[in-house]
Amino acid sequence: MPVLLSSLIDAPAEDLAGALACDESRCCLRDWLALVPDPRSRLGRWHLLEFVLGLAVCAFTAAGHDSPEAVAQWAAGCMQETLAVLGGRRDPWTRRIRPPSVRTLARVFERIDAEAFNAALYGYLAALPASPPGALPAVTRHEREQRRAARAAASPRLPGLAEQAAADGKTVRGAVRPDGSQVHLLSLFGVTTGCVRAQREIAAKTNEIPELAPAVAHLDLIGTVVTVDALHTQAETARYLVEDKHARYLVIIKGNQPSLLAAVAEALAGPDAGFAGATWTEEGKGHGRRERRSIRTAPAAGIAWPHAAQVLRIRRDSGPTRGPWTHKEIAYGITSLPEDLAGPRHLATYARRHWAIENKRILSLTDTPENGRQEHPVT
């Protein structure tokens, strides 16, 4: 079974060779990293770019080192077998592999093509075969949210659910560009697989809306349910996902689309008795409170929106574990999924699973004033 990058978290530098040598995925990772253009001059170049990037990926993943100095320190503690597995070249005189220096790492991080590096990493992750959920690593076994996520992954899957991907943007804390603007990233997270499938840095003078299409242009999204927040509730985005990518969409509607919001709210207005066959309700407890989530759906007939099939209203009631409900929240949405492919329970599951992207760590290539372009973990 291939070793995922996240499975290296518990492997110290001196034992990493054994973790990588037990499978063949290391060759696949090196092959993908070899596709990244090398920005360095050929003169005086000793370390292969895939070796430098491979060390960085392992350091970021296994130990959270997020600066050239930290990566160099981590690499200096690696055994020769580990450096050989990652593609290091041996000195012809000493027959030892020398890890790259801080200057080499900083120069590579500063000049590397971020889009090509992201494409290589996500291409590697996409090529890995799916594996069943295993036991939690010892380092996260005590964390409540990790245990809850593991139980959810091991629970029987709702029949009829399609592959799902969630798009969302994040502003990276502590990362700024030379002009002082903050780095903002748009990511597409594979909810079903638990891996980030694509990521794109948003330029300072634009926003996420026009960047979603180029971010997913290289992905196979046929039959995938793409869920997005209200910012991406745009007619052109809905058309692109269905007509160009042959995907399905589920989008949340807020005040940035007032006419659509009013039409959907009107279609879903009325007493519960009028939606007896198109509702789903579930309750749960967590974070010291209890929650009740209800959804009602209706056909999207008469609503002017590309490829709309159903509209939905999600109501969330919350309160203390003992006592009355104290808070109510209502959200509206629209989807291209027809009723025969997604009933109320399916749509509620897609909407709730969309927020899994908020709870994952995303390795991102960003700018920092002191180290140039540098990987940062985004939580």
C-alpha positions as CSV (number, residue, x, y, z in Angstrom):
1,M,0.0,0.0,0.0
2,P,1.5,3.4,-1.0
3,V,2.7,5.6,1.9
4,L,0.7,8.9,2.0
5,L,2.6,12.0,2.9
6,S,0.5,12.3,6.0
7,S,1.7,8.9,7.2
8,L,5.2,10.2,7.5
9,I,4.2,12.4,10.5
10,D,5.4,9.9,13.1
11,A,8.6,8.9,11.2
12,P,11.7,10.7,12.5
13,A,14.4,11.7,10.1
14,E,16.6,8.7,10.9
15,D,13.8,6.2,10.3
16,L,12.3,7.8,7.2
17,A,14.3,5.6,4.8
18,G,12.5,2.5,6.1
19,A,9.1,4.2,5.8
20,L,9.8,5.1,2.2
21,A,11.6,2.0,1.1
22,C,8.7,-0.3,2.0
23,D,6.7,0.8,-1.1
24,E,7.1,2.1,-4.6
25,S,5.4,5.4,-4.2
26,R,8.7,7.2,-3.6
27,C,9.6,6.7,-7.3
28,C,6.2,8.1,-8.3
29,L,6.8,11.2,-6.1
30,R,10.2,11.8,-7.6
31,D,8.9,11.4,-11.1
32,W,6.2,14.0,-10.4
33,L,8.7,16.4,-8.8
34,A,11.0,16.0,-11.8
35,L,8.3,17.6,-14.0
36,V,8.9,21.0,-12.1
37,P,11.1,23.3,-14.2
38,D,14.4,24.0,-12.5
39,P,15.0,27.8,-12.2
40,R,18.7,27.5,-11.4
41,S,21.5,27.9,-13.8
42,R,23.2,24.7,-15.0
43,L,26.6,26.0,-14.0
44,G,27.6,24.8,-10.5
45,R,24.3,22.9,-10.0
46,W,24.9,19.8,-7.9
47,H,21.6,18.7,-6.2
48,L,18.8,17.6,-8.5
49,L,15.7,19.7,-8.1
50,E,13.5,16.7,-7.3
51,F,15.9,15.8,-4.4
52,V,15.7,19.4,-3.0
53,L,11.9,19.4,-3.3
54,G,11.5,15.9,-2.0
55,L,13.5,16.8,1.1
56,A,11.3,19.9,1.6
57,V,8.0,17.9,1.2
58,C,9.1,15.3,3.7
59,A,10.3,18.0,6.2
60,F,7.1,20.0,5.9
61,T,4.9,16.9,6.2
62,A,6.8,14.9,8.8
63,A,7.9,17.6,11.2
64,G,6.2,20.9,10.2
65,H,9.5,22.6,9.3
66,D,8.4,25.7,7.3
67,S,11.6,27.7,6.6
68,P,14.8,27.0,4.7
69,E,16.8,26.9,7.9
70,A,14.4,24.4,9.5
71,V,14.4,22.2,6.4
72,A,18.2,22.2,6.2
73,Q,18.4,21.3,9.9
74,W,16.0,18.4,9.4
75,A,17.9,17.2,6.3
76,A,21.2,17.3,8.2
77,G,19.7,14.8,10.6
78,C,18.7,12.3,7.9
79,M,20.6,9.1,7.4
80,Q,22.4,8.4,4.2
81,E,19.8,5.8,3.3
82,T,17.1,8.4,3.5
83,L,19.0,10.8,1.3
84,A,19.6,8.1,-1.2
85,V,15.9,7.1,-1.3
86,L,15.1,10.8,-2.1
87,G,17.5,10.9,-5.0
88,G,20.7,12.5,-3.5
89,R,23.9,12.3,-5.5
90,R,27.0,10.8,-3.8
91,D,30.2,12.7,-3.7
92,P,32.7,10.9,-6.0
93,W,35.5,11.1,-3.4
94,T,33.8,10.5,0.0
95,R,30.9,8.4,-1.4
96,R,28.6,10.3,0.9
97,I,25.4,12.3,0.1
98,R,25.6,15.9,1.2
99,P,22.2,17.6,1.9
100,P,21.5,21.0,0.4
101,S,22.5,24.1,2.3
102,V,20.3,26.8,3.6
103,R,21.2,29.1,0.6
104,T,20.3,26.4,-1.9
105,L,17.0,25.8,-0.3
106,A,16.2,29.5,0.0
107,R,17.2,30.1,-3.6
108,V,14.9,27.2,-4.8
109,F,12.0,28.3,-2.7
110,E,12.3,31.9,-3.9
111,R,12.4,31.1,-7.6
112,I,10.4,27.9,-8.0
113,D,7.3,27.9,-10.2
114,A,4.5,27.6,-7.6
115,E,1.9,26.5,-10.0
116,A,4.1,23.7,-11.4
117,F,5.0,22.6,-7.9
118,N,1.4,22.5,-6.8
119,A,0.5,20.6,-10.0
120,A,3.2,18.0,-9.3
121,L,2.2,17.4,-5.7
122,Y,-1.5,17.1,-6.4
123,G,-0.9,15.0,-9.5
124,Y,1.1,12.6,-7.3
125,L,-1.7,12.5,-4.7
126,A,-4.3,11.9,-7.4
127,A,-2.3,9.0,-8.8
128,L,-2.3,7.2,-5.4
129,P,-4.9,4.4,-5.2
130,A,-7.6,4.9,-2.6
131,S,-7.1,3.1,0.7
132,P,-9.5,2.3,3.5
133,P,-9.3,4.4,6.7
134,G,-6.8,3.0,9.1
135,A,-5.9,3.5,12.7
136,L,-5.2,7.0,14.0
137,P,-1.5,7.9,14.4
138,A,-0.5,8.0,18.1
139,V,0.3,11.7,17.9
140,T,-3.4,12.5,17.1
141,R,-5.2,9.7,18.9
142,H,-6.0,11.9,21.9
143,E,-7.6,14.6,19.8
144,R,-11.4,14.6,19.9
145,E,-11.9,15.9,16.4
146,Q,-9.5,13.4,15.0
147,R,-11.4,10.6,16.7
148,R,-14.7,11.9,15.5
149,A,-13.4,12.2,11.9
150,A,-12.0,8.6,12.1
151,R,-15.4,7.3,13.3
152,A,-17.2,9.1,10.5
153,A,-14.8,7.8,7.9
154,A,-15.2,4.2,9.1
155,S,-19.0,4.4,9.3
156,P,-21.1,3.0,6.5
157,R,-21.5,5.4,3.6
158,L,-24.9,6.7,2.5
159,P,-25.9,4.8,-0.7
160,G,-26.0,6.9,-3.8
161,L,-23.5,9.5,-2.8
162,A,-21.2,10.7,-5.6
163,E,-17.6,11.9,-5.5
164,Q,-17.5,15.3,-3.9
165,A,-15.0,18.2,-4.1
166,A,-15.2,21.4,-2.1
167,A,-13.8,24.7,-3.2
168,D,-12.8,27.4,-0.7
169,G,-10.3,30.2,-0.4
170,K,-8.0,31.1,2.6
171,T,-5.8,34.0,3.4
172,V,-2.5,32.7,4.7
173,R,-1.5,34.1,8.1
174,G,2.0,35.4,8.3
175,A,2.6,35.3,4.5
176,V,2.9,38.5,2.5
177,R,4.1,39.5,-0.9
178,P,6.8,42.0,-1.6
179,D,4.2,44.7,-2.1
180,G,2.8,44.1,1.4
181,S,-0.4,42.3,0.3
182,Q,-1.5,39.1,1.9
183,V,-1.3,35.8,0.1
184,H,-4.7,34.3,-0.7
185,L,-5.2,30.7,-1.9
186,L,-8.1,28.9,-3.6
187,S,-8.1,25.2,-3.0
188,L,-10.3,22.3,-4.3
189,F,-10.5,19.7,-1.6
190,G,-11.5,16.1,-2.4
191,V,-14.0,15.4,0.4
192,T,-14.2,11.7,-0.5
193,T,-10.5,11.1,-0.7
194,G,-9.3,13.6,2.0
195,C,-6.7,15.2,-0.3
196,V,-6.4,18.6,-1.8
197,R,-6.8,18.1,-5.6
198,A,-5.8,21.6,-6.8
199,Q,-4.6,24.9,-5.4
200,R,-4.1,28.3,-7.0
201,E,-2.7,31.6,-5.6
202,I,-5.0,34.5,-6.2
203,A,-3.3,37.6,-7.6
204,A,-3.4,40.8,-5.5
205,K,-5.6,42.7,-8.0
206,T,-8.3,40.0,-8.5
207,N,-10.4,37.7,-6.4
208,E,-11.5,34.0,-6.3
209,I,-14.4,34.2,-8.7
210,P,-12.5,34.2,-12.0
211,E,-9.8,31.9,-10.7
212,L,-11.9,28.8,-10.0
213,A,-12.1,27.7,-13.7
214,P,-8.3,27.8,-14.3
215,A,-7.7,26.1,-10.9
216,V,-9.7,23.0,-11.9
217,A,-9.1,23.1,-15.7
218,H,-6.7,20.2,-15.6
219,L,-8.9,18.0,-13.3
220,D,-11.3,15.2,-14.3
221,L,-14.5,16.2,-12.6
222,I,-17.0,14.1,-14.6
223,G,-19.8,13.2,-12.3
224,T,-18.2,14.9,-9.3
225,V,-20.4,17.1,-7.0
226,V,-18.6,20.4,-6.6
227,T,-19.7,22.4,-3.6
228,V,-18.8,26.1,-3.2
229,D,-19.7,28.9,-0.8
230,A,-21.8,31.9,-1.7
231,L,-18.9,33.9,-3.2
232,H,-18.8,31.5,-6.2
233,T,-22.6,31.5,-6.7
234,Q,-22.2,32.8,-10.2
235,A,-24.1,31.9,-13.3
236,E,-20.9,31.5,-15.4
237,T,-19.4,29.2,-12.7
238,A,-22.5,27.0,-12.7
239,R,-22.5,26.8,-16.5
240,Y,-18.7,26.0,-16.6
241,L,-18.9,23.2,-14.1
242,V,-21.8,21.5,-15.9
243,E,-21.1,22.2,-19.6
244,D,-17.3,22.2,-19.7
245,K,-16.3,19.9,-16.8
246,H,-19.5,17.7,-16.9
247,A,-19.7,18.0,-13.1
248,R,-22.6,18.7,-10.7
249,Y,-22.8,21.7,-8.4
250,L,-24.3,22.6,-5.1
251,V,-24.0,26.3,-4.2
252,I,-25.1,28.4,-1.3
253,I,-27.1,31.5,-2.0
254,K,-26.7,34.7,0.0
255,G,-27.2,38.5,-0.5
256,N,-24.7,38.7,-3.4
257,Q,-27.5,37.2,-5.6
258,P,-30.6,39.0,-4.3
259,S,-33.0,38.1,-7.1
260,L,-32.0,34.4,-7.0
261,L,-32.2,34.4,-3.2
262,A,-35.7,35.9,-3.3
263,A,-36.9,33.4,-5.9
264,V,-35.5,30.4,-4.0
265,A,-36.9,31.6,-0.7
266,E,-40.4,32.0,-2.3
267,A,-40.2,28.5,-3.7
268,L,-39.4,27.0,-0.3
269,A,-41.9,29.1,1.7
270,G,-44.8,27.5,3.5
271,P,-45.6,25.2,6.4
272,D,-43.8,21.9,6.9
273,A,-46.8,19.9,5.8
274,G,-46.4,21.1,2.3
275,F,-42.9,19.5,2.1
276,A,-43.7,16.3,3.9
277,G,-42.0,14.1,1.3
278,A,-39.0,16.4,0.7
279,T,-37.5,16.9,4.1
280,W,-34.8,15.4,6.3
281,T,-33.9,16.1,9.9
282,E,-31.1,14.9,12.1
283,E,-29.8,15.8,15.5
284,G,-26.4,15.5,17.1
285,K,-24.2,16.6,20.0
286,G,-20.8,18.2,20.0
287,H,-18.7,21.0,21.4
288,G,-20.9,21.1,24.5
289,R,-24.1,21.8,22.6
290,R,-26.7,20.0,20.6
291,E,-27.7,20.7,17.1
292,R,-30.7,19.9,14.9
293,R,-30.3,20.2,11.1
294,S,-33.3,20.2,8.8
295,I,-33.5,20.5,5.1
296,R,-36.4,20.9,2.7
297,T,-36.2,20.7,-1.1
298,A,-38.3,21.7,-4.1
299,P,-38.0,21.5,-7.9
300,A,-36.2,24.5,-9.4
301,A,-38.9,25.0,-12.0
302,G,-39.3,28.6,-13.1
303,I,-35.9,29.7,-11.5
304,A,-33.6,31.3,-14.0
305,W,-30.3,29.7,-13.2
306,P,-28.0,27.5,-15.5
307,H,-28.9,23.8,-15.2
308,A,-30.8,24.2,-11.9
309,A,-32.7,21.1,-10.9
310,Q,-33.5,21.6,-7.2
311,V,-33.5,24.3,-4.6
312,L,-33.0,23.7,-0.9
313,R,-33.4,25.4,2.5
314,I,-31.2,24.3,5.4
315,R,-32.2,25.2,9.0
316,R,-29.8,24.8,11.9
317,D,-31.1,25.0,15.5
318,S,-28.6,24.8,18.3
319,G,-28.7,25.1,22.1
320,P,-27.2,23.7,25.3
321,T,-27.2,19.9,25.8
322,R,-30.1,20.4,28.3
323,G,-32.6,23.2,27.6
324,P,-34.4,25.0,24.8
325,W,-33.0,25.8,21.4
326,T,-31.3,29.2,21.6
327,H,-30.0,29.9,18.1
328,K,-31.5,29.5,14.6
329,E,-29.7,29.8,11.2
330,I,-31.2,29.4,7.8
331,A,-29.3,29.0,4.5
332,Y,-30.5,28.6,1.0
333,G,-28.9,26.7,-1.9
334,I,-29.4,25.5,-5.5
335,T,-28.1,22.4,-7.2
336,S,-27.9,20.8,-10.6
337,L,-28.5,17.4,-9.0
338,P,-32.0,16.0,-10.0
339,E,-34.2,14.4,-7.5
340,D,-33.6,10.9,-8.7
341,L,-29.9,11.3,-8.0
342,A,-30.0,13.2,-4.7
343,G,-32.8,13.3,-2.2
344,P,-33.0,15.6,0.8
345,R,-30.7,13.4,2.9
346,H,-28.0,13.4,0.1
347,L,-28.1,17.1,-0.3
348,A,-27.9,17.6,3.4
349,T,-24.8,15.4,3.5
350,Y,-23.1,17.2,0.6
351,A,-23.8,20.6,2.3
352,R,-22.4,19.5,5.6
353,R,-19.4,17.7,4.2
354,H,-18.4,20.8,2.3
355,W,-17.0,22.4,5.4
356,A,-14.5,19.5,5.8
357,I,-12.1,21.8,3.8
358,E,-12.1,24.1,6.9
359,N,-10.7,21.4,9.1
360,K,-7.8,20.1,7.0
361,R,-4.2,21.2,6.8
362,I,-3.2,22.4,3.3
363,L,0.5,22.7,2.4
364,S,0.7,25.9,0.3
365,L,3.6,27.6,-1.5
366,T,3.5,31.3,-0.4
367,D,5.6,34.4,-0.1
368,T,7.2,35.6,3.1
369,P,9.4,38.7,3.5
370,E,12.3,36.9,5.2
371,N,12.5,33.7,3.2
372,G,11.0,34.4,-0.2
373,R,8.6,31.8,-1.4
374,Q,8.0,29.3,1.4
375,E,5.7,26.5,2.3
376,H,3.2,27.2,5.1
377,P,0.7,24.9,6.7
378,V,-2.8,26.4,6.4
379,T,-5.2,25.3,9.1
